[in-house]
């Protein structure tokens, strides 16, 4: 079975690296037209850029918008990684308890993960 949090971590990591590379491509040639071309696959970013920027070379606003979305992806990535690591820790403890006591603690998974 595929772990949901591992999948979220991997996809958010890929999205972050793509957005990071696009940001640096935009940074090398700062124009509003260049930003609209590079981020055409991100409609939320384009919508926010069009709503907030008025100047053709409005570097600061575009940079703040991109940073906001990059931070959001980083938060998703960290949160998913922590959830995934907690599940791995619980599985190790559950295996250890099962080998020692021959009892399954899988029913307590949700309760234990709340404390981690």
C-alpha positions in Angstrom: 0.0 0.0 0.0 1.3 3.4 -0.9 1.7 5.9 1.9 -0.4 9.1 1.3 2.1 11.4 3.1 5.1 10.0 1.2 3.2 10.8 -2.1 2.4 14.3 -0.9 6.0 14.9 0.2 7.4 13.7 -3.2 5.0 15.8 -5.3 5.4 18.9 -3.2 9.2 18.5 -3.4 9.0 18.2 -7.2 6.7 21.2 -7.5 9.0 23.3 -5.3 12.1 22.5 -7.3 10.2 23.4 -10.6 9.0 26.6 -9.1 12.5 27.4 -7.7 14.1 26.9 -11.2 11.4 29.0 -12.8 11.9 31.8 -10.2 15.6 31.9 -11.0 14.9 32.0 -14.7 12.6 34.9 -14.2 15.1 36.6 -11.8 17.8 36.6 -14.6 15.5 38.5 -16.9 13.1 40.6 -14.8 10.0 41.7 -16.8 6.3 41.2 -16.2 5.9 39.6 -19.7 8.7 37.1 -18.8 6.9 36.3 -15.6 3.6 35.7 -17.4 5.3 33.4 -19.9 7.2 31.4 -17.3 4.4 30.8 -14.9 1.7 30.1 -17.4 1.1 26.6 -15.8 0.4 28.3 -12.4 -2.9 30.2 -12.8 -3.1 31.3 -9.2 0.3 33.0 -9.5 -0.6 34.7 -12.8 -3.9 35.8 -11.4 -2.3 37.4 -8.4 0.5 39.0 -10.5 -2.1 40.5 -12.8 -4.2 41.8 -9.9 -1.4 43.4 -7.9 1.2 44.6 -10.4 0.8 47.8 -12.3 4.3 48.6 -13.5 6.0 46.6 -16.3 9.1 46.1 -14.1 7.4 45.6 -10.7 10.1 43.4 -9.3 9.2 43.5 -5.7 5.5 42.5 -5.9 6.2 39.6 -8.3 9.0 38.4 -6.0 6.8 38.5 -2.9 4.1 36.6 -4.7 6.5 33.9 -5.8 8.1 33.7 -2.3 4.6 33.2 -0.8 3.9 30.2 -3.1 7.3 28.7 -2.5 6.9 29.0 1.2 3.5 27.3 1.0 4.9 24.4 -0.9 7.8 24.1 1.6 5.2 24.0 4.4 3.3 21.2 2.7 6.6 19.4 2.1 7.7 19.6 5.8 4.3 18.7 7.1 4.0 15.6 4.9 7.6 14.5 5.8 6.8 14.8 9.5 3.6 12.7 9.1 5.5 10.1 7.1 8.3 9.8 9.6 5.9 9.5 12.5 4.2 6.6 10.7 7.5 4.9 10.1 8.4 5.3 13.8 5.0 3.8 14.8 5.5 0.9 12.4 8.9 0.1 14.0 7.5 0.2 17.5 4.5 -1.9 16.4 6.8 -4.5 14.9 8.9 -4.6 18.1 5.9 -4.9 20.4 4.5 -7.7 18.2 7.8 -9.7 18.2 8.0 -9.4 22.0 4.4 -9.7 23.2 2.6 -11.2 20.2 0.0 -8.5 20.4 -1.0 -6.1 17.6 -1.2 -2.4 18.5 -2.4 -1.4 15.0 -5.7 -0.4 16.6 -3.9 2.3 18.6 -2.3 3.9 15.6 -4.5 7.0 15.5 -4.2 7.6 19.2 -0.4 7.1 19.2 0.2 9.3 16.2 -1.7 12.2 17.9 0.9 12.2 20.6 3.9 12.1 18.2 
